[in-house]
Amino acid sequence: MVSIPKHVQDFLPGKLAWVATASSQGEPNVTPKGSVRILDQFHVLFADLYSEKTRRNLLQNNKVAVTVVDPASATGYQIKGTAEVIGSGPLFEEQEILLKASPREMPPLKYVVKIAVEAVFDQSVGPFAGRQIA
């Protein structure tokens, strides 16, 4: 596990993230997630409300990549790690409370994905694009 740099932790909140998974046969899937957040310096998580393919892929192959970009500033980061699918317990209940407080009506929470971060990459436009930063 690696520590998520502070500037990446500060960058992530409120941004749409793209989560990439693959089945055990290598079938890729990428889906947007509006619920990605920093759990602590070593973990990110997201709530899943709809994504059957994402869940199925993570149960077969727990490797995941999350990319978050800000088009206005051409800044972005990619986080890679190992996912744990959580269907109950304190973390699940905490995420349920956060979803119920959302101004939008949301469907019931199916599960939470907790990602142990293994690498962080710069995805910003410029000469350091793709460089591993953690």
N, C-alpha and C positions, 0 to 999 in steps of 0.2 A: 504494500500500500504506500502511496505517496501523499504528501500534504498538498492540498489545493492552494496555489498562491493567493495571497490576500486580494490582489487586484482582480483575479478571476472570481473570487467569492463575491466581491463588491459588484462586479459586472453582471452576474447572472440574474438577480431578481428582476421579475417583471418582463422578462424576455421570452419569446417563443423559442422552444428548443426542438431540434430534430433528432429523434432517437432511431438508431440503426441497429438491427438485429439480423441474425441469420439462422435458418433451421439447421438441423444436424446434417442435411444434404447440401447446405450452402445456399439455399434459396434466400435472397436478401429481402428485407422489409425496412422501410423508413417511414416514420410517422411523426407528425407534429405533436408536441406536448406543451400545454400552457401551464403545467403544474410542477415543472422541474424546479427544485430548490436545493440549497445547501443544507445538509443535515448537521454536519460538523466539518472540520478541516480535512477529513479523510473520506467523506461520503456525500453523495448527492442522492436525491430520491425523486420519484414522480408517482402521481396517482394515475391509475388506469381506470377509465370509465367505459371504454368502447373496444379496445384493441385486442381482438381475438388472436390475430397473427402474431402480435408482439408477445403476448402471454405464451402462446404455443412455442414460439421460437425460443424464448427464455427458459422454458422448461426443458427444451432439448439441448440448448447451447446457451450457457449463461454469460457469454461475452457480449458486451454492448458498447456502443459509441454514442455520445451525446454531443451535438454541435449547436452552439448558440452564437448568433451573429447580430450585430446592430448595423443595418444597411446604411444608416445616416452617417456613421463614423467609419464605416468599412473595417470595423473591429470584430473579431470573433475568436472563439476558443473551442477546442474539442477535448472532451474528457472520455477516456477509455477505461473500462474496468470490468469487474465481475458482478453480476446482478444476483440478488436474492429476491424471490417473489414472496410477498408477505400477505396473507389473507386474514389475519386476525392479530390481536394483541395491542399493546400500547401505541406503537407507531401507526398501525392501521386506524385505531380509534382517534388519534390525534389528527390524522389526515381527513377523516370523516367530519370532524368538527370544523376544520378549515374549509372544506367544501360546502358545508351547510351555511357557513357565514358568507359565502360568495354572493355577490349581487345578482348573479345569473342563477336560474334554476338548473341544477345539475342532476344527472341520473345517479343512482346508487354507486358507491365505490365498489369496484370488483376486487382490486388488490393494490398494493403499494410495491414499487420496485425500489429497493435500496441497493445502491451501487458503491462497491468498494473501489475507490479510484486507484488506478495503476499507472496512469500517464496523463499528462495534460499537454496539449499542443496549441501553438499560436495559429490561428486561422485568419489573421488580419491581412489585408492587402499590403503588400510590400515585400522587402527582401527577406523577412524572417518567416514568411508564410510556410506553415508545415513544420516549423522547428519545435522540437520537444522542449517544454519549459519546466516540467516537473515529472 
